[in-house]
Amino acid sequence: MSQNKDYYTGKDYMVNPSLFIPCWKDEWNPPEEITNFEKKWETFFNPKGRLMCMAHRSDNDIFYPEDSLEGIMSCIAAGVDFLELDIRTTKDGVHVLMHDPTVTRTTNVNELRAAGVEGLPETDELAEWTFEQLRKLCLVLERPEGNIPTNYVIPTFEDMVMVCANKIFVFLDIKSPVFTWDEDAYPIIKKYNAYRSIWLPCTFSTRRPMEYNMGWLNKIQEESGYRAAFQVLVHPGNVADSVRLIQEYNLPLCLRGGDYKPEADEAYAPYFNDYRIHVNGIWKPYNTLDVWKSFHETGYKIIQVDDYMTLL
């Protein structure tokens, strides 16, 4: 594939949802319980409710390229509850979805250079590309036997918000040093009434005093009428402090853990019944269905995975 000339944006998909038909549509018919956003909302606030699924980088090259708009919509249609997405910023200040600091791994930049396409920066560092230059790239679907080119492009933060609003929960991993909740995230969230979907990011909330977080959580509730969803960070050494924080500020009974560690089971054991505890099951040897089943049997209620369809 050479220079990209034909692609869809979030606005295109909002105007005409039929532009996207998931490639798995004849193989999976998700029950309404996991696709209905109001039921997702109720489930999150019920620690004793069903297991919930978080998709790492949305569709992480299972069916669609990671952090792609099409991957996001695939997850929504399939019944995923949470997306974990990455934010970076272009040279001219446009916020986009991209995990790596470079465009090397996830796009066809090398193929374009080999084809002699002009107007591309010499560096692969995304922060040195303008948004217009990025739009010349296509995302690739990574496979062991070689990348498969697609006609999908790197989405903007706004693209993502407009297609996710009131359909799925989004957990942001902020990799941009200039992206702020106050000036960059919240105005777009407000524009699309996405108060319940786009959560105050962990990247920001852990660096700020709890009073700052509560200020925004209260503002969200005042503007939307909904109690904002929020996850307190937890690890085996700070469980009591995290629970105390939840109780002090009347936060949702949810604890966001990180990568699975066997010693965490004992530390979290007293809280599994009364709190919804998250765990990452994306790394070997913990990225198999049997292990995810054991996580659920142990008491974890949100599991982050790459292969979301298997977990669903």
Summary of the structure (lengths in Angstrom):
residues: 312
radius of gyration: 19.5
end to end distance: 33.3
largest distance: 61.0
contacts: 988
relative contact order: 0.14
helix: 38%
strand: 16%
